[in-house]
């Protein structure tokens, strides 16, 4: 028996329950880990409330990221032994491989040996944010030294990962946040410029930052911000959209797209995870960055496992700066 987090109905954080369940043995190609820490993601709040791309099968587990010790291996698994410290790359399905629990089972292909210098909390905060940012900026966007890259929702864990990746490459990260409350924190985190979109005119400010236009935009928000972003982009620029946080309609900036031959590209981290060669390049980049100190997870706040409801409430508050972690 193990304690796991499940929900029996869709709704707010209060629907989450900690229950004792009897977990099946890991199947062929799977590994069970004893979880030490969990990384929280916006996707989990969306699935819990019924607004995610995956539909929960009730009662449902939850979670995409964990770090811990290998406890048991399934048939055919090679390269891992009980006691090995590992962290988990996000699975395609939270319903099939939920992470929120004292014990959790994952495909062995999704386990990674993280640098031993990382704490359990940091190890649980690595893969979703850095894979998402790497996939958008480097794998698809082809980010180069000297490029101006606009990063919206910049104080999120993925936004901060994108700032660190841009700096590692030698690009110029322009952080966009709603208000100036997090301006200094973003500058300290490596942003070259910070724009408060509710307090400044976004297009005009971007044009002052990069008069020739911005080549790459990395956005999880959508909504009305599309128009000023597109207007400030350089000819041939690319806008990577990896979310849809705005409740408002997203206009299509037709004139800017036509006149500047822009590319608007939807992106999910799963396309990187599904391609072994692309994934290996991403893992090598991230692990090298962690080893060399250019990449370091920023932890907003740590909660205990019994505080999972409070952790989800904090996740939805938008007050965090970086990753929310739960220790087990």
C-alpha positions as CSV (number, residue, x, y, z in Angstrom):
1,X,0.0,0.0,0.0
2,X,1.1,3.5,-0.7
3,X,-0.3,7.0,-0.2
4,X,-1.2,8.7,-3.5
5,X,-3.1,11.8,-4.5
6,X,-6.3,11.3,-6.4
7,X,-9.5,13.2,-7.3
8,X,-13.0,11.7,-7.7
9,X,-14.6,14.8,-9.3
10,X,-13.4,17.7,-11.3
11,X,-13.0,21.0,-9.5
12,X,-10.7,23.2,-7.5
13,X,-7.8,22.2,-5.3
14,X,-10.2,21.0,-2.6
15,X,-11.1,17.9,-4.7
16,X,-7.6,16.4,-4.2
17,X,-7.5,13.6,-1.6
18,X,-4.6,11.6,-0.2
19,X,-5.6,7.9,-0.3
20,X,-4.0,4.6,0.4
21,X,-4.0,2.3,-2.7
22,X,-2.4,-1.0,-3.6
23,X,-0.2,-0.4,-6.6
24,X,0.5,-3.0,-9.2
25,X,4.0,-4.3,-9.9
26,X,5.9,-2.4,-12.6
27,X,5.2,-4.0,-16.0
28,X,7.8,-4.8,-18.7
29,X,10.0,-1.8,-19.4
30,X,8.7,0.1,-16.3
31,X,10.4,1.2,-13.1
32,X,8.8,2.0,-9.7
33,X,10.5,4.7,-7.7
34,X,10.1,5.8,-4.1
35,X,9.3,9.5,-4.5
36,X,11.3,12.1,-2.6
37,X,9.9,15.2,-4.3
38,X,7.3,16.3,-6.8
39,X,7.4,19.3,-9.2
40,X,4.0,21.0,-9.8
41,X,2.9,22.2,-13.2
42,X,0.0,24.3,-14.5
43,X,-1.1,21.3,-16.6
44,X,-2.0,19.4,-13.4
45,X,-4.4,22.2,-12.3
46,X,-5.9,22.2,-15.7
47,X,-6.5,18.4,-15.7
48,X,-7.9,18.5,-12.2
49,X,-10.4,21.1,-13.3
50,X,-11.3,19.5,-16.6
51,X,-9.6,22.0,-18.9
52,X,-6.5,20.0,-20.0
53,X,-5.7,18.3,-23.3
54,X,-6.0,14.9,-21.5
55,X,-9.3,13.9,-19.9
56,X,-9.2,12.4,-16.5
57,X,-10.7,8.9,-15.9
58,X,-12.2,9.3,-12.4
59,X,-10.9,8.6,-9.9
60,X,-7.7,9.8,-11.3
61,X,-4.1,10.3,-10.3
62,X,-2.1,13.4,-11.2
63,X,1.4,14.7,-11.8
64,X,4.2,14.9,-14.4
65,X,7.4,15.3,-12.5
66,X,9.2,13.4,-9.6
67,X,12.6,12.5,-8.3
68,X,13.4,9.6,-6.0
69,X,15.1,6.3,-5.6
70,X,14.5,3.2,-7.8
71,X,12.6,0.7,-5.8
72,X,11.7,-2.0,-8.3
73,X,12.3,-2.7,-12.0
74,X,10.1,-4.5,-14.5
75,X,11.0,-7.2,-17.0
76,X,13.6,-6.1,-19.6
77,X,14.8,-2.9,-17.9
78,X,18.5,-2.4,-18.2
79,X,20.7,0.4,-16.8
80,X,18.9,0.9,-13.5
81,X,19.1,-0.9,-10.2
82,X,17.2,-0.5,-6.9
83,X,18.6,2.4,-4.9
84,X,19.6,4.4,-8.0
85,X,18.7,8.2,-7.6
86,X,16.7,9.3,-10.6
87,X,14.4,12.1,-11.9
88,X,11.5,11.7,-14.2
89,X,10.9,13.2,-17.6
90,X,7.2,14.1,-18.1
91,X,5.1,11.2,-19.4
92,X,2.6,11.7,-22.2
93,X,-0.3,10.6,-19.9
94,X,-0.9,11.6,-16.3
95,X,-3.7,9.2,-16.1
96,X,-1.5,6.3,-17.1
97,X,1.6,7.3,-15.1
98,X,0.7,9.7,-12.3
99,X,3.5,11.1,-10.2
100,X,1.8,12.3,-7.1
101,X,2.4,9.5,-4.6
102,X,4.9,8.0,-2.2
103,X,5.5,5.4,-4.9
104,X,5.1,5.9,-8.6
105,X,5.8,3.9,-11.7
106,X,7.1,5.2,-15.0
107,X,8.6,3.8,-18.3
108,X,12.3,3.3,-17.8
109,X,12.9,5.4,-20.9
110,X,11.6,8.5,-19.0
111,X,14.1,8.2,-16.1
112,X,17.3,10.2,-16.0
113,X,20.3,10.3,-13.8
114,X,20.6,14.0,-12.7
115,X,23.8,15.6,-11.4
116,X,24.4,14.5,-7.8
117,X,24.9,18.2,-6.9
118,X,21.1,18.7,-7.2
119,X,18.9,18.4,-4.1
120,X,15.7,16.2,-4.4
121,X,13.7,19.4,-4.7
122,X,15.8,20.7,-7.6
123,X,15.9,17.3,-9.3
124,X,12.1,17.2,-9.3
125,X,12.0,20.7,-10.9
126,X,14.2,20.0,-13.9
127,X,12.7,18.2,-16.8
128,X,9.3,19.8,-17.6
129,X,10.6,23.4,-17.5
130,X,13.9,22.9,-19.3
131,X,12.6,20.4,-21.9
132,X,9.7,22.8,-22.7
133,X,12.0,25.8,-23.0
134,X,14.7,24.0,-25.0
135,X,12.2,22.5,-27.4
136,X,10.7,25.8,-28.2
137,X,13.8,28.0,-28.2
138,X,16.5,25.7,-29.6
139,X,15.0,22.7,-31.2
140,X,12.2,24.6,-33.1
141,X,13.2,28.2,-32.8
142,X,16.9,27.8,-33.7
143,X,17.9,30.4,-31.1
144,X,21.3,31.9,-31.9
145,X,23.8,34.1,-30.2
146,X,22.7,37.7,-30.4
147,X,19.1,37.0,-31.1
148,X,16.5,39.0,-29.2
149,X,13.9,36.5,-27.7
150,X,10.7,37.7,-26.0
151,X,9.6,35.4,-23.1
152,X,6.1,36.0,-21.8
153,X,4.9,34.7,-18.4
154,X,8.6,35.1,-17.6
155,X,8.3,34.4,-13.9
156,X,6.9,30.9,-14.4
157,X,9.3,28.0,-14.1
158,X,9.4,27.6,-17.9
159,X,9.9,31.3,-18.4
160,X,12.8,31.3,-16.0
161,X,14.3,28.2,-17.7
162,X,14.0,30.0,-21.1
163,X,15.9,33.0,-19.7
164,X,18.7,30.7,-18.5
165,X,18.8,28.8,-21.8
166,X,18.9,32.1,-23.8
167,X,21.8,33.3,-21.7
168,X,23.7,30.0,-22.0
169,X,23.4,30.4,-25.8
170,X,24.3,34.1,-25.8
171,X,20.9,35.4,-26.9
172,X,19.2,38.4,-25.3
173,X,16.2,37.5,-23.2
174,X,13.4,40.1,-23.0
175,X,11.1,39.1,-20.1
176,X,7.4,40.1,-20.2
177,X,5.4,40.0,-17.0
178,X,2.1,41.6,-16.1
179,X,3.2,44.1,-13.5
180,X,6.5,45.5,-12.3
181,X,6.3,43.6,-9.0
182,X,8.7,40.9,-10.2
183,X,10.9,43.2,-12.3
184,X,14.0,43.1,-10.0
185,X,13.7,39.4,-9.5
186,X,13.6,38.8,-13.2
187,X,16.7,41.0,-13.8
188,X,18.5,39.1,-11.0
189,X,17.4,35.8,-12.8
190,X,19.2,36.9,-16.0
191,X,16.6,38.9,-18.0
192,X,18.4,41.6,-20.1
193,X,15.1,43.6,-20.3
194,X,11.8,43.4,-18.3
195,X,8.5,44.8,-19.7
196,X,5.4,45.0,-17.5
197,X,2.6,44.5,-20.0
198,X,-0.2,46.0,-17.9
199,X,1.9,49.1,-17.2
200,X,3.7,49.8,-20.5
201,X,2.8,49.8,-24.1
202,X,4.2,46.5,-25.2
203,X,4.8,47.1,-28.9
204,X,6.4,50.5,-28.4
205,X,8.7,49.1,-25.6
206,X,9.7,46.1,-27.7
207,X,10.6,48.4,-30.6
208,X,12.8,50.5,-28.3
209,X,14.5,47.3,-27.0
210,X,15.1,45.9,-30.5
211,X,14.5,48.5,-33.3
212,X,15.1,45.9,-36.0
213,X,12.4,43.6,-34.5
214,X,12.4,40.5,-32.4
215,X,13.2,37.2,-34.2
216,X,11.7,34.8,-31.7
217,X,8.8,35.0,-29.3
218,X,8.1,32.2,-26.7
219,X,4.5,32.5,-25.4
220,X,2.1,30.4,-23.3
221,X,-0.6,33.0,-23.0
222,X,-2.2,33.9,-26.3
223,X,-5.1,36.3,-26.3
224,X,-4.9,40.0,-27.2
225,X,-1.1,40.1,-26.7
226,X,-0.6,38.4,-30.1
227,X,-1.1,41.6,-32.0
228,X,1.6,43.8,-30.3
229,X,3.9,40.8,-30.2
230,X,3.5,40.2,-33.9
231,X,3.8,43.9,-34.7
232,X,7.2,44.1,-32.9
233,X,8.7,41.0,-34.6
234,X,11.4,41.1,-37.3
235,X,10.8,39.9,-40.9
236,X,10.9,36.1,-41.0
237,X,10.4,35.9,-37.2
238,X,8.8,32.9,-35.4
239,X,6.3,32.9,-32.6
240,X,6.2,29.7,-30.6
241,X,2.9,29.2,-28.8
242,X,3.0,26.5,-26.1
243,X,-0.1,27.3,-24.0
244,X,-3.4,29.1,-23.8
245,X,-3.6,30.8,-20.4
246,X,-5.5,33.8,-21.6
247,X,-9.3,33.5,-21.2
248,X,-9.8,36.0,-24.1
249,X,-9.9,35.2,-27.8
250,X,-6.6,35.2,-29.6
251,X,-6.7,37.4,-32.8
252,X,-4.8,36.4,-35.9
253,X,-2.4,39.2,-36.8
254,X,-3.0,38.8,-40.5
255,X,-1.3,42.0,-41.8
256,X,1.9,41.5,-39.7
257,X,2.1,37.8,-40.7
258,X,1.8,38.6,-44.4
259,X,4.0,41.7,-44.5
260,X,6.8,40.1,-42.5
261,X,6.3,36.5,-43.5
262,X,6.0,35.4,-39.9
263,X,5.7,31.9,-38.6
264,X,3.2,31.1,-35.8
265,X,4.0,27.6,-34.5
266,X,2.1,25.6,-31.9
267,X,4.3,23.5,-29.7
268,X,3.9,20.8,-27.0
269,X,6.8,19.2,-25.2
270,X,5.4,15.8,-26.1
271,X,6.7,16.1,-29.7
272,X,10.2,16.3,-28.3
273,X,9.7,13.4,-25.9
274,X,8.4,11.3,-28.8
275,X,11.6,11.7,-30.9
276,X,14.5,9.8,-29.4
277,X,17.2,11.7,-31.3
278,X,15.8,15.1,-30.5
279,X,15.3,14.1,-26.9
280,X,18.9,13.0,-26.5
281,X,20.1,16.3,-27.8
282,X,17.9,18.1,-25.4
283,X,18.9,16.0,-22.4
284,X,22.6,16.5,-23.2
285,X,22.2,20.3,-23.4
286,X,20.3,20.4,-20.1
287,X,22.6,18.0,-18.2
288,X,25.6,20.0,-19.4
289,X,24.0,23.2,-18.4
290,X,23.2,21.8,-14.9
291,X,26.7,20.5,-14.5
292,X,28.3,23.8,-15.5
293,X,25.9,25.9,-13.4
294,X,24.3,27.9,-16.3
295,X,21.0,26.1,-15.6
296,X,19.7,26.0,-12.0
297,X,16.1,25.4,-11.1
298,X,14.6,28.3,-9.1
299,X,12.3,27.0,-6.4
300,X,9.4,29.3,-5.5
301,X,8.2,27.4,-2.5
302,X,8.2,23.9,-1.0
303,X,5.2,22.2,0.5
304,X,4.9,18.9,2.4
305,X,3.0,16.0,0.8
306,X,0.1,16.4,3.2
307,X,-0.2,20.0,2.0
308,X,-1.0,19.2,-1.6
309,X,-4.3,21.2,-1.5
310,X,-2.4,24.3,-0.2
311,X,0.3,23.7,-2.9
312,X,-2.4,23.7,-5.7
313,X,-4.0,26.8,-4.3
314,X,-0.6,28.6,-4.4
315,X,-0.1,27.3,-7.9
316,X,-3.3,29.0,-9.0
317,X,-2.5,32.2,-7.2
318,X,0.1,33.3,-9.8
319,X,2.2,34.6,-6.9
320,X,5.0,32.2,-7.4
321,X,8.4,33.0,-8.9
322,X,9.7,29.7,-10.2
323,X,8.8,26.1,-9.5
324,X,6.5,24.9,-6.7
325,X,7.8,21.6,-5.2
326,X,6.2,19.1,-2.8
327,X,8.4,16.9,-0.7
328,X,7.3,13.3,0.2
